[in-house]
């Protein structure tokens, strides 16, 4: 479900925020004390991929890379801790996003500095939130006793965000006056 099952950045217990409705990340701090929601992360990824200095190739390369990964941290062919699995996914996704332009210096150079959060590496922050949502939505809970495939969930999220980021589908923030966007 894209609209429910948000994850709190501070590690709130799993049962405490299971059914949180669609709340964009921009409202998360006010309404939910930094709850990271699936739809909020999807829209943040879409908005990032729609920036003129970011290449959507990050999605194509990542989808290719996800093909060979274990389905979940408890997968018999590559068993690892959930934290190691999370770190593997987040670090590699952040690296790919950075390679395709999601870097603080690109935001500044192109006149989008206002979109940066204070003391944040945008690729790392976005990748961590994407992976947090995917792991949260794929883990076993209630009647479901098995993990769902995390790489498949990530592929779906990335593909939808890339589609929505194409010209004419995503809102286009304007660069600050005198910066970026010159032809």
NORZI-V727186 format. One record per pair of residues at least 24 apart in sequence whose C-alpha atoms are under 10 Angstrom apart, sorted by the first residue. I is the first residue (numbers start at 1). J is the second residue. Records with the same first field share a line. If there is no record, write none. Layout:
I: J  J
//
This chain:
1: 38  39  137
2: 37  38  39  40  41  42  133  137  157
3: 37  38  39  40
4: 37  38  39  137
5: 35  36  37  38  133  136  137
6: 32  34  35  36  37  38  39  40  41  132  133  136  137
7: 34  35  36  37  38  129  132  133  134  135  136  137
8: 32  33  34  35  36  37  129  132  133
9: 33  34  35  36  128  129  132
10: 34  35
11: 35
14: 136  141
15: 141
18: 136
36: 129  130  132  133
37: 129  130  132  133
38: 129  130  132  133  134  136  137  157
39: 133  157
40: 129  130  133
41: 126  127  129  130  131  132  133  157  161
42: 126  129  130  133  157  158  160  161  162  164
43: 160  161  164  165  170
44: 126  129  130  161
45: 123  126  127  129  130  157  158  160  161  162  164  165
46: 157  158  159  160  161  162  163  164  165  166  169  170  171
47: 161  162  164  165  166  170  171  172  173
48: 97  101  102  115  122  123  126  161  162  165  170
49: 97  100  101  102  158  161  162  163  164  165  166  170
50: 161  162  163  164  165  166  167  168  169  170  171  172  173
51: 101  102  107  110  112  165  166  167  170  171  172  173  174  175
52: 101  110  167  172  173  174  175  180  181
53: 100  101  102  103  106  107  109  110  112  180  181
54: 97  98  99  100  101  102  103  106  107
55: 97  98  99  100  101  102
56: 97  100  101  158  159  161  162  163  165  166
57: 96  97  99  100  162
58: 93  94  95  96  97  98  99  100  101  102  158  162
59: 93  96  97  100  155  157  158  159  160  161  162
60: 155  158  159  162
61: 93  96  97  100
62: 92  93  96  97  151  154  155  158
63: 151  152  154  155  156  158  159
64: 155
65: 92  93  151  155
66: 93  150  151  152  154  155
67: 151  152  155
68: 151
69: 149  150  151  152
70: 149  150  151
71: 138  147  148  149  150  151  152  153
72: 135  138  139  146  147  148  149  150  151
73: 135  139  147  149  150
74: 146  147
75: 147  149
82: 135
85: 131  135
86: 128  131  132  134  135
87: 127  128  131
88: 131
89: 127  128  130  131  132  150  151  154
90: 123  124  125  126  127  128  129  130  131  132
91: 123  124  127  128  131
92: 124  127
93: 123  124  126  127  128  130  131
94: 121  122  123  124  125  126  127  128
95: 123  124  127
96: 123  127
97: 122  123  124  126  127
98: 122  123  124
99: 123
102: 126
106: 180
107: 175  180
108: 175  176  179  180
109: 175  179  180
110: 175  176  178  179  180  181  182
111: 174  175  176  177  178  179  180  181
112: 173  174  175  176  179  180
113: 175  176
114: 175  176
115: 173  175
130: 154  157  158
//
